[in-house]
Amino acid sequence: MSLIDLEKSFQEKIDKEIKIEPKDWMPDAYRKTNIRQISQHAHSEIVGMLPEGNWISRAPSLKRKAILIAKVQDEAGHGLYLYSAAETLGISRDQMMNDLNSGKAKYSSIFNYPTLTWADMGAVGWLVDGAAILNQVMLCRTSYGPYARAMVRICKEESFHQRQGFETLLVLSKGTKEQREMCQDAINRWWWPSLMMFGPKDSESTNSDQSIKWKIKRKTNDELRQQFVNMIAEQIKLLGMTLPDPDLKWNEKRNQYDFGEINWEEFWNVVKGNGPCNKQRLAARNKAHDEGAWVRAAAIAYADKKKNKTTHKAA
């Protein structure tokens, strides 16, 4: 078949909602887009463990410690699912790790903000994981099969994370004056970075149109951001707290909430590596990678030894 025929057949499969599998023919740009998106998603899960792992030893009760440990463990698992999905596209795990540790690869900008109080664990769960779920539910129907299948379990676990975060804030919102103030402060600091999680505005998103045509994405950045605002603006009423946006109000004509403009200068500054914790996060990842070298070497040696034993028995 000619390249034109291959591309036509490929798009027809996409349009018919037939999943693209690793051995199927695909355009190079489709492969590269999926590698970029899936690996960045995996990196975000791994780096996202850092601001939460920092609070495991300081959680206020044994129950909270257990919940937070389970959440961080889930995120490690999500990273593994996603790295495995990306590997089916021809990129190696080592290359992805090297790209992350060198700063070449991107991860969600939200994880370059510090977690200053226990209430941040609630805000991260409710707002950050809430934003992630809206995007990830769409990805359960993404056109690349391994990615879509990985997302089914990830979304189930992320929904637990969001409920856990909201419940943490709900308890604080009913507590002492200091606890209520801590709850509101965390919401104030995490609201705008959470809106930034959906990426640049549609007019500045260079890959969005093609990704939607290929059904890698199902909704645009701005569509998902609006959906998130509509959801959180209602949920916060149950907390008795407010969102730090004086422009937030219900629009009867649009049947959704209007909201203020994001600080795009801050967004791009964090994306470019100049956020509050960019250097700290990369330093922590490189330290863990270097100190874990002996574990990887031992695992490889054990696998080789086991393989050699199997070979000798077969002979």
N, C-alpha and C positions, 0 to 999 in steps of 0.2 A: 504493500500500500504506500502511496505517496504521503508526504508529511501533511499535506492539506486534508487527505482522506483520514489519516490518523487523528488529526485534531478535531475533525468533524465527528468521527465516531466517539471520541473521548467526550466531547460536549454533549452528545446525544445521551450517553450513559449518565452524565451528571443531571441532565434535564429530566431523565426518567427516574431519578433518585436511586440509581444503582451505585453501590459503593465502589470506589476505586481501591483496589488491593495492591500490595507491594509488587507483585509480578506483572501487573497490568502496564501497558504503555501509558505514559503521561508526559505532558510538556515539561521541559526543563524548568520553566518558570513556576509551574505548579509544584514540582518537587522542592525547589528552593524555597518557595513561600511556606510550604508545610514544615520544612526543616527549621526555618527561622521561627515560625509561630510555635511549633511544638517544643523546640528546645528552649525558647524563651519562657514558655509556660513551665517547663520542668525546672529551669533555673529559679523561677519565682517561688516555686514550692520549696526548694532547698534553702534559698536565702531567707524565705519567710519563716523558717524555723528559728532563726537567730533572735529576732526581737521578742519572741514568745518564750524560747528556751531560757532566756535571761530571767524570766519570772517564776520558773518552776520551783526553785528553792525558796522563794519569798512569797509564794501563794499563801493566803490567810488561813487555810485549813487543809487537812488531809484530803478531803473531798475535792477541793479546788486543785490541789496538786495532781491528783489522779486524773481529773478531767483534762487539765492542761497537758499532762504527759501523753494522754491518749490522742489529743489533737495534734501535737507535734509529731507523734509517731505516724499518724495518718498522713501528714504532709510529706514525710520522708517516703512513704509508700507511693504517694501521688507522683513524686519526682521520679521514682523508679519505673512506674507504669509509663510515664511520658517519655523518659529516655529510651525505653524499650520500643515505644511506638516510633520515635524519631529514627532509631537505628534501622528500621525496616526500609527507610528511604535512602540508605547507603552511607550515612554519616556514622562515625565511630563514637563510642562513649568517651574515649580519651580525648578526641577532638573537641567534643562538647564541653568537657571539663576544662580543657586548656583555654577554650574561648571564654568561659565564665571567669576563670581565675586570672586571666590576663586583662580582663576588662573589655575585651572585644565584643562579647555577647551582652545583650541587654536582659534585664529582668524587670518586673513591675516596679515602677518608681516609688510605690507606696512603702516599700520595705527600707527605704532610705530615710525614714523618719524615726525618731527615737520613741521608745515606750517608757514614759516617765513615771507612771503610777499604775497601781493595780487596775484602776478603772480603764486604762488603755487596753487591757486584755479583753474587756467587754466591748469596747468600741471597735477594736480590730475584728473581733468575731462578728459583731452585728453589722458594721459598716463595710469593712474590707471584704470579709467573706460574703456579705450580702451582695456587694458589687460583683464579686467574682462569680457567684451563682448565676446571676442574670446572663452573663456572658457564656458561662460554661454549659448551662442548660441548652443553649443554642448549639453548642459544639457536640452535643449528643447526636445531632443530625448532620454534622459536618460530612463532607463528601468523601474524606479519606477514612477507610474502614477501621484501621488500627487505632486511630485517634478517637473516632466516634465511640468505639467499644470501650476504650480506656475511660472515657468521660462518664459513662453510665455509673460506674462505681464511685468515681471521684465526686460526682454531684450528690450522690446519696450521703456521703460522708461530710461534704461541705455544708449540707443543710443542717446537719447536727452541729457543726461549728457555729453557724449563724444563730441557732437557737440557744446554744451555750452562751454566746456573747450577749445576746439580748437579756437572757435570764440573769447574768452577772450584773448588768446595768440596772435591771429591774430591782434587784435586791438593794443595790446602792441607792437607788432613787427613793426607796422607802426607809432609808436609814437616817443617820444623824445629819445635822446641818453640814458637817465637814464631808461626809460621804456623798451627800447630794451635790455639793460644790465640786467634789472630785469627779463625779459622774458628768456634770455639765462641762467641766474643763476638758475632759477627754473627748467629748462630742465636738466641742469647739475646735480642737486641734486636728481631729481626724476627718471632719466633714469634707473640707475642700480637697485634701489629698485623695479621698475616696472618689470624688467626682473626676479627678484627674486619671484614675485607673482605667477609664474607658478609652484613653488615648486622645490624640489631637482632635479638634473639631473636623467634621467631615470635609470641609473645604481644604483642609491641610493634610488629609490622610491620603497618601499617594497610592496605597495598595488596596484601598477599600472596594472600589468598583470592580476590579478584577476578582478579588476574593469572593465577592457576592455572586458574580457570574459563575464562578467555579463552585459555589456553595461551600466554600471553606468557612465563610461567615454567612449568617442568615440575616443579621441586622447591622445597621451602621453604628458607629461610635455614638453619634448624637441621639439616635433612637434608643439605644440601651441606657444612655445617661438620663434621658427624660423618664424612662420607665423606672429607673432607680430612684429618682427624686420623688416621683409619684408614690412609690412604695414607702420610702422612709418618712416622708412628710406626714403620712398617716400613722405609721407605727410609733413615731416619737410622742404622739399624744398620750399613749399608754404609759410612757415614762414620766410624763409631766415636765419634760424638758423642752428646750427650744433648739432649733438649728441656727447657726450663726450667719444668717443671710437675711438682711432687712428687705430684700426684694422678693422673698419667697411668698407667693400668694396664689390662691386658686383662681384659674381663669375659666369662667363659665363658657365662653365661646369655644375655647380649645379643648375644654373638658379635661384639663390637666394643669399641673402647677407651672407657674412662671418662676424662674429663679435667676440669681445674679450671675455676672460674668466671672469665669474662672481666671485666676492670675496665671496667664499663659507664660509670662516671663519666668515665673517660679517653676512651672511645669517643665519647660525646656531646659532650665538650669539644672534641675534634678536629673533629667534624662541624660544630659551631657556629662554627668558624673560629679556635679558640684552641690549635691544635696547635703543635709546635715550629717548623714551617716554613710555616704557612698564609700569613702575610703575605709571606714571601720568595717563595713560588711565584707569588702573584698579582702581585707587583711585577715579577718576571721576565717573566710573560706580558704585562703591560701595556707594559713596556719594548720587548719584541720587536714587539708590535703597533704601537706608535708609530713605532719605527724602520723598520718595514716598510711604512709608509704609501706611500712613493714607489714601491715595487715594485708594490703593488696599483694605484696610479694609472697606472703605466706599462703594466701588463698590460691595464687597461681601455681605455686610449688605443689600444694596439696592436690590440685586438679590434675597437674601433669603426672604426679605419682600414681594417682588413681587410674588415669588413662593408660599408663604404662603397664599396670597390673592387669587391667582388662585385656590389653593387647597380648601380653604373655600367656594368659589363660586361653585366649582364642587360638593362639598358635599351637 
